[in-house]
C-alpha cells in the first residue's frame, strides 16, 4: 500500500465541520493554515493522479478501432477504489490537525 492509502484508512470520506480554533492554533492565522492545507492537498492530488494513471496503463489496450473497446473489470475495480478514497483536502486537513505536516515561512532560514 502506498503512503496515501495508509493515511486515508480510517478517515471518513464525507466532509465534516471543523472548529476554526483548531485550524488556527498551529499557525496563529487561519489563512496561513488554509494555505498549508491546500498546498498539501495539491501534492496528494498529484500523487494520486500519477498513481492511478500508472496502474490503469498496465491494463490499457492500444487498438485502432473504437469497436474493439472492451470493459476491463480490473480497471473498473481500481477506479472504484480510488473514487472511494477521501478527498485529498480531507486527508491534508487530518494530517495538519494531527501535526504531521511541516512548513516554513518564505525567506526563513532552514533550521
C-alpha positions in Angstrom: 0.0 0.0 0.0 1.1 3.5 -0.7 1.6 6.1 1.9 -1.6 7.9 0.8 -3.7 4.8 1.1 -2.4 4.2 4.6 -3.2 7.7 5.7 -6.7 7.5 4.2 -7.6 4.4 6.1 -10.0 5.1 8.9 -10.9 8.5 7.6 -14.5 9.4 6.9 -14.7 10.3 3.2 -17.5 12.7 4.0 -16.9 16.4 4.7 -17.3 17.3 8.4 -17.5 20.6 10.1 -14.2 21.7 11.8 -13.6 24.0 14.7 -11.8 27.1 13.3 -9.8 27.5 16.5 -8.3 24.0 15.9 -7.0 25.2 12.5 -5.7 28.5 13.8 -3.7 27.0 16.8 -0.7 25.6 14.9 0.0 28.8 12.9 -1.8 31.6 14.6 -3.5 32.6 11.4 -6.5 30.9 9.6 -5.3 32.0 6.2 -1.9 30.5 6.7 -3.4 27.3 7.9 -5.7 27.0 4.9 -2.8 27.8 2.6 -0.7 25.0 4.1 -3.6 22.5 3.9 -4.4 23.5 0.3 -0.7 23.1 -0.8 -0.6 19.6 0.8 -3.9 18.7 -0.8 -2.5 19.6 -4.2 0.5 17.4 -3.5 -1.7 14.5 -2.5 -3.9 15.0 -5.6 -0.9 14.9 -7.9 0.5 11.8 -6.3 -2.9 10.0 -6.5 -3.4 11.1 -10.1 0.0 9.8 -11.1 -0.5 6.5 -9.2 -3.9 5.8 -10.8 -2.7 6.6 -14.3 0.3 4.2 -13.8 -2.0 1.4 -12.6 -4.5 1.9 -15.4 -1.8 1.9 -18.1 -1.0 -1.6 -17.2 -4.4 -2.7 -18.5 -4.5 -0.3 -21.5 -5.2 -1.9 -24.8 -4.0 0.1 -27.8 -6.3 -0.5 -30.7 -7.1 1.4 -33.9 -10.8 1.0 -33.9 -13.5 2.1 -31.4 -15.5 -1.1 -31.9 -12.8 -3.1 -30.1 -13.2 -1.2 -26.8 -13.8 -3.7 -24.0 -14.7 -3.3 -20.4 -11.9 -4.4 -18.2 -13.0 -5.4 -14.7 -9.6 -4.8 -13.2 -9.7 -1.2 -14.5 -13.1 -0.7 -13.1 -12.2 -2.0 -9.7 -9.1 0.2 -9.5 -11.1 3.2 -10.5 -13.8 2.5 -7.9 -11.2 2.0 -5.2 -9.7 5.5 -5.9 -13.2 7.0 -6.1 -14.0 5.8 -2.6 -10.8 7.4 -1.1 -11.4 10.6 0.9 -10.8 13.8 -0.9 -7.2 15.0 -0.8 -8.3 18.1 1.2 -9.8 15.8 3.9 -6.6 13.9 4.1 -4.5 17.1 4.2 -6.7 18.6 6.9 -6.4 15.4 9.0 -2.6 15.5 8.7 -2.5 19.1 9.6 -4.6 18.7 12.7 -2.5 15.7 13.8 0.7 17.8 13.5 2.1 15.6 10.7 2.9 18.5 8.3 6.0 20.6 8.4 6.1 24.0 6.8 8.3 27.1 6.7 7.8 30.7 6.0 9.2 32.1 2.7 12.5 33.8 3.4 13.2 32.0 6.7 16.5 30.1 7.0 16.3 26.3 7.4 16.9 25.2 10.9 
